[in-house]
Amino acid sequence: MKKTLSMLLILLLIFISACSNDDKPQSEISGNEVKKIEVYASIYPMYYFAKEIGKEKIDLELMVPPGAEPHDWEPTAKLMGRMERADIFIYNGVQMEMWAERVIGALSNEKLIVVEASTGIELLKLEEDLGEHEEHDEDHENEKHDEEHHGHGEYDPHVWLDPVRAIEQAKNIKDAFVKADLENKEFYEANFNKLSDKLKELDDKFRKELKDKKMDQIVVAHAAFGYLADRYGLKQVSISGLTPQEEPSAFKMAQITELVKEHGVKYIFYETLTSPKLSEVLAEETGAQTAVLNPIGGLPIEDIEAGKDYISIMEENLESLKKALY
């Protein structure tokens, strides 16, 4: 009888213990007290920097999914619900993610550390693009046109395409990881330094290999390459303006056509996540060829499956520029 009671008591204790562990993280159940910090990154470049710095210490989610065009993406209610458990939210800022402020305002997550990665970085003002002055004269009274054109604000948001400024963005992300997980400060600092070295090497490579370029005009699908152009002495001419959705006027297309012929531009660049149609039309009209110049705001699934990342795609961009400028 005593043995039976003892067995029943042991079984009861096991049952209570199992029930009490149902809601615990697996790490605590197994005796491992390390809990990863939960991180949400808005667009691919922020995701890449966070992944390189946080590695196995973080649970990282990319918000804008592979293959989506980041300029017109919007978060779902389900995603925002998951973010209530997050420790860190990283976004580029400079109105790249037009939805970011709404998301931050809607969350009740008081522990959330918000990282606007472009904070403290020297930004470039948006320059008036080719043919824009004439378009503004024609559309001066059209408030809708003005609102759409200036929706992204006064500054160019594509900061990550300059490897030097990308280091500063990565530092802002690293500082947030240290704030959230001070115990692993040395781990994050060491990984940031490795990433910083990679970005410095990338910058050196661009400088050396574009140093003796024969021309400096690049005709691109949309005005994403202002920071890259600024860093390496290039002049960007965009077909569609700041976002790929902007339709160029016939006047602007005619001006770009004239510029391409006048300067002997050999390549018209298009992107992987948007239609190449306008670039192809312009190339056909001028006798130029087309090639990819990737703004890396998001990656198509096939690039991810091929193991490509920010560094390798920037190197591909460099090869495209060399082909066009020499």
C-alpha positions as CSV (number, residue, x, y, z in Angstrom):
1,M,0.0,0.0,0.0
2,K,2.8,2.4,0.9
3,K,4.6,1.5,-2.3
4,T,1.4,2.3,-4.3
5,L,1.0,5.6,-2.5
6,S,4.6,6.5,-3.1
7,M,4.3,5.7,-6.8
8,L,1.2,7.8,-7.1
9,L,2.9,10.7,-5.4
10,I,5.9,10.5,-7.7
11,L,3.6,10.4,-10.8
12,L,1.7,13.4,-9.5
13,L,4.9,15.4,-9.0
14,I,6.1,14.5,-12.5
15,F,2.7,15.6,-13.9
16,I,2.8,18.9,-12.0
17,S,6.4,19.6,-13.1
18,A,5.5,18.8,-16.8
19,C,2.5,21.2,-16.6
20,S,4.5,23.9,-15.0
21,N,7.1,23.7,-17.9
22,D,4.6,23.9,-20.7
23,D,4.8,27.7,-21.0
24,K,8.5,28.0,-20.4
25,P,11.0,28.5,-23.3
26,Q,12.9,25.4,-24.3
27,S,16.2,26.9,-23.1
28,E,14.9,27.2,-19.6
29,I,13.4,23.7,-19.6
30,S,16.8,22.2,-20.7
31,G,18.6,24.1,-18.0
32,N,20.2,26.6,-20.5
33,E,19.4,30.1,-19.1
34,V,20.4,31.9,-22.3
35,K,17.4,33.6,-23.9
36,K,17.8,35.1,-27.3
37,I,16.6,38.7,-27.9
38,E,13.8,39.0,-30.4
39,V,14.6,41.4,-33.3
40,Y,12.5,42.6,-36.2
41,A,14.2,44.3,-39.1
42,S,12.2,46.2,-41.6
43,I,14.1,45.7,-44.9
44,Y,16.9,43.5,-46.1
45,P,19.9,45.7,-45.5
46,M,18.9,46.2,-41.9
47,Y,18.3,42.4,-41.6
48,Y,21.8,41.7,-43.0
49,F,23.5,44.1,-40.6
50,A,21.6,42.7,-37.6
51,K,22.3,39.1,-38.6
52,E,26.0,39.8,-38.9
53,I,26.2,41.4,-35.5
54,G,23.7,39.4,-33.5
55,K,24.3,35.9,-35.1
56,E,23.2,33.1,-32.7
57,K,22.4,35.5,-29.8
58,I,19.2,36.8,-31.5
59,D,16.0,35.6,-33.0
60,L,15.7,37.7,-36.2
61,E,12.8,38.3,-38.5
62,L,12.8,40.2,-41.8
63,M,9.5,42.1,-42.0
64,V,9.4,42.9,-45.8
65,P,9.4,39.3,-47.2
66,P,11.7,38.2,-50.0
67,G,10.6,39.3,-53.4
68,A,8.4,42.2,-52.1
69,E,9.2,45.7,-53.3
70,P,9.9,47.6,-50.1
71,H,8.6,51.0,-51.2
72,D,5.0,49.9,-51.4
73,W,4.9,47.2,-48.7
74,E,2.6,47.5,-45.6
75,P,2.7,45.3,-42.4
76,T,-0.1,43.0,-41.5
77,A,-2.1,43.1,-38.3
78,K,-0.7,39.6,-37.6
79,L,2.9,40.8,-37.9
80,M,2.2,43.7,-35.6
81,G,0.7,41.3,-33.1
82,R,3.9,39.3,-33.0
83,M,5.9,42.5,-32.6
84,E,4.3,43.0,-29.2
85,R,6.8,40.4,-27.9
86,A,9.8,41.9,-29.6
87,D,12.9,43.4,-27.9
88,I,14.2,45.4,-30.8
89,F,12.7,46.9,-33.9
90,I,15.2,48.1,-36.6
91,Y,14.3,50.3,-39.5
92,N,16.2,52.4,-42.0
93,G,14.3,55.7,-41.4
94,V,14.4,58.8,-43.6
95,Q,10.9,57.9,-44.6
96,M,12.0,54.7,-46.4
97,E,9.4,52.8,-44.5
98,M,6.4,55.1,-44.7
99,W,4.6,52.8,-42.3
100,A,7.2,52.7,-39.5
101,E,5.9,55.6,-37.3
102,R,2.4,54.2,-37.5
103,V,3.6,50.8,-36.3
104,I,5.7,52.3,-33.5
105,G,2.7,54.4,-32.3
106,A,0.3,51.4,-32.4
107,L,2.4,49.0,-30.3
108,S,1.9,48.8,-26.6
109,N,5.2,47.0,-26.1
110,E,6.9,49.2,-23.5
111,K,10.2,47.3,-23.5
112,L,10.7,47.7,-27.2
113,I,14.0,49.3,-28.3
114,V,13.4,51.2,-31.5
115,V,16.5,51.7,-33.8
116,E,16.3,54.2,-36.6
117,A,19.5,53.1,-38.3
118,S,20.1,56.3,-40.2
119,T,20.1,58.5,-37.0
120,G,23.2,60.7,-36.8
121,I,24.3,60.0,-40.4
122,E,25.0,62.8,-42.9
123,L,22.1,62.6,-45.3
124,L,21.8,63.7,-48.9
125,K,19.1,66.1,-50.0
126,L,17.0,64.9,-52.9
127,E,18.3,66.7,-56.0
128,E,16.0,67.9,-58.8
129,D,16.2,65.2,-61.4
130,L,16.6,65.6,-65.1
131,G,13.5,67.2,-66.7
132,E,11.9,67.8,-63.3
133,H,11.9,71.6,-63.4
134,E,9.8,71.6,-66.6
135,E,7.4,69.0,-65.1
136,H,6.9,71.1,-62.1
137,D,6.1,74.1,-64.2
138,E,3.4,72.1,-66.0
139,D,2.0,70.5,-62.8
140,H,2.4,73.5,-60.5
141,E,-1.3,73.5,-59.7
142,N,-1.6,69.8,-59.4
143,E,-1.4,69.1,-55.7
144,K,-1.7,65.3,-56.1
145,H,1.4,65.2,-58.3
146,D,3.4,67.3,-55.8
147,E,2.2,65.2,-52.8
148,E,3.2,61.9,-54.5
149,H,6.6,63.2,-55.7
150,H,7.6,64.6,-52.3
151,G,6.0,61.8,-50.2
152,H,9.5,60.5,-49.1
153,G,10.5,63.9,-47.7
154,E,13.5,66.1,-48.2
155,Y,16.3,63.5,-48.0
156,D,17.3,60.4,-50.0
157,P,16.5,57.3,-47.8
158,H,18.8,54.8,-49.6
159,V,21.7,55.3,-47.1
160,W,22.9,51.6,-47.1
161,L,24.2,51.8,-50.6
162,D,27.2,53.8,-49.4
163,P,29.4,51.2,-47.5
164,V,30.9,54.0,-45.3
165,R,27.5,55.2,-44.1
166,A,26.5,51.5,-43.8
167,I,29.1,51.2,-41.1
168,E,27.4,53.9,-39.2
169,Q,24.0,52.2,-39.6
170,A,25.5,49.0,-38.3
171,K,27.0,50.8,-35.3
172,N,23.5,52.1,-34.4
173,I,22.2,48.5,-34.5
174,K,25.1,47.2,-32.5
175,D,24.5,49.8,-29.8
176,A,20.9,48.6,-29.5
177,F,22.0,45.0,-29.1
178,V,24.3,46.0,-26.3
179,K,21.6,48.0,-24.6
180,A,19.2,45.0,-24.7
181,D,21.8,42.4,-23.8
182,L,24.7,44.1,-21.9
183,E,26.0,40.7,-20.7
184,N,27.0,39.9,-24.3
185,K,28.5,43.3,-25.2
186,E,31.9,41.9,-26.2
187,F,30.2,39.4,-28.6
188,Y,28.3,42.2,-30.4
189,E,31.3,44.5,-30.4
190,A,33.5,41.8,-32.0
191,N,30.9,40.9,-34.7
192,F,30.4,44.6,-35.5
193,N,34.1,45.1,-35.9
194,K,34.2,42.1,-38.4
195,L,31.3,43.6,-40.3
196,S,32.9,47.0,-40.3
197,D,36.1,45.5,-41.7
198,K,34.1,43.9,-44.5
199,L,32.4,47.2,-45.4
200,K,35.8,49.0,-45.3
201,E,37.2,46.4,-47.7
202,L,34.2,46.9,-50.0
203,D,34.6,50.6,-50.0
204,D,38.3,50.2,-50.8
205,K,37.4,47.9,-53.7
206,F,34.9,50.4,-55.2
207,R,37.4,53.3,-54.9
208,K,40.3,51.4,-56.5
209,E,38.3,49.8,-59.3
210,L,36.3,53.0,-60.3
211,K,39.3,55.3,-59.9
212,D,40.1,55.4,-63.7
213,K,36.6,55.3,-65.0
214,K,36.1,56.8,-68.5
215,M,32.7,58.4,-67.8
216,D,30.6,59.2,-64.7
217,Q,27.0,59.2,-65.9
218,I,24.8,56.3,-64.8
219,V,21.2,55.9,-66.0
220,V,19.2,53.9,-63.4
221,A,15.6,52.6,-63.1
222,H,14.9,54.8,-60.0
223,A,16.8,57.3,-57.9
224,A,18.2,54.8,-55.4
225,F,21.9,55.3,-56.0
226,G,22.5,58.9,-54.8
227,Y,24.7,57.8,-51.9
228,L,26.7,55.4,-54.0
229,A,27.1,58.1,-56.7
230,D,28.1,60.7,-54.1
231,R,30.8,58.4,-52.6
232,Y,32.4,57.3,-55.9
233,G,32.1,60.4,-58.0
234,L,29.2,59.4,-60.2
235,K,26.2,61.3,-61.6
236,Q,22.9,59.5,-61.3
237,V,20.1,60.0,-63.9
238,S,16.9,58.2,-62.9
239,I,14.1,57.1,-65.1
240,S,11.3,56.8,-62.5
241,G,12.4,59.2,-59.7
242,L,12.6,58.2,-56.1
243,T,10.3,55.3,-56.2
244,P,9.9,52.7,-59.0
245,Q,6.2,53.4,-59.2
246,E,6.7,57.0,-60.4
247,E,5.9,57.2,-64.2
248,P,8.3,59.5,-66.1
249,S,6.8,62.0,-68.5
250,A,7.4,61.9,-72.3
251,F,9.4,65.1,-71.9
252,K,11.7,63.4,-69.3
253,M,12.1,60.3,-71.4
254,A,13.1,62.5,-74.4
255,Q,15.7,64.3,-72.3
256,I,17.2,61.1,-71.0
257,T,17.3,59.7,-74.5
258,E,19.2,62.8,-75.6
259,L,21.6,62.5,-72.7
260,V,22.3,58.9,-73.4
261,K,23.2,59.6,-77.0
262,E,25.2,62.7,-76.3
263,H,27.4,61.1,-73.6
264,G,27.7,57.7,-75.2
265,V,26.1,55.9,-72.3
266,K,26.5,52.2,-73.0
267,Y,24.2,50.7,-70.4
268,I,20.7,51.4,-69.0
269,F,20.3,49.8,-65.5
270,Y,17.2,48.0,-64.3
271,E,16.4,46.3,-61.0
272,T,15.5,42.8,-59.9
273,L,12.2,43.5,-58.1
274,T,10.6,45.9,-60.6
275,S,9.7,45.7,-64.3
276,P,12.6,46.4,-66.7
277,K,10.2,47.7,-69.3
278,L,11.2,51.4,-69.2
279,S,14.9,50.6,-69.2
280,E,14.4,48.2,-72.1
281,V,12.5,50.9,-74.1
282,L,15.2,53.5,-73.5
283,A,17.9,51.0,-74.4
284,E,16.2,50.1,-77.6
285,E,15.6,53.8,-78.5
286,T,19.3,54.7,-77.9
287,G,21.1,51.6,-79.0
288,A,22.4,51.0,-75.4
289,Q,22.4,47.7,-73.6
290,T,20.7,46.8,-70.3
291,A,22.2,45.5,-67.1
292,V,21.2,45.0,-63.4
293,L,22.1,47.6,-60.7
294,N,20.6,46.3,-57.5
295,P,19.4,48.7,-54.8
296,I,19.3,45.8,-52.3
297,G,16.2,47.1,-50.6
298,G,14.9,43.5,-50.9
299,L,16.1,40.3,-52.4
300,P,14.2,38.0,-54.7
301,I,13.9,34.4,-53.4
302,E,16.3,33.1,-56.1
303,D,19.1,35.3,-54.8
304,I,18.6,34.1,-51.2
305,E,18.5,30.5,-52.4
306,A,21.8,31.1,-54.2
307,G,23.4,32.3,-51.0
308,K,23.8,35.9,-52.1
309,D,24.0,38.7,-49.5
310,Y,24.6,42.4,-49.2
311,I,28.4,42.1,-49.8
312,S,28.2,39.8,-52.8
313,I,25.4,41.9,-54.4
314,M,27.4,45.1,-53.9
315,E,30.3,43.4,-55.6
316,E,28.0,42.4,-58.5
317,N,27.0,46.1,-58.7
318,L,30.6,47.1,-58.9
319,E,31.1,44.7,-61.9
320,S,28.1,46.2,-63.6
321,L,29.4,49.8,-63.0
322,K,32.8,48.8,-64.4
323,K,31.2,47.4,-67.5
324,A,29.2,50.6,-68.0
325,L,31.9,53.2,-67.1
326,Y,35.0,51.9,-68.9
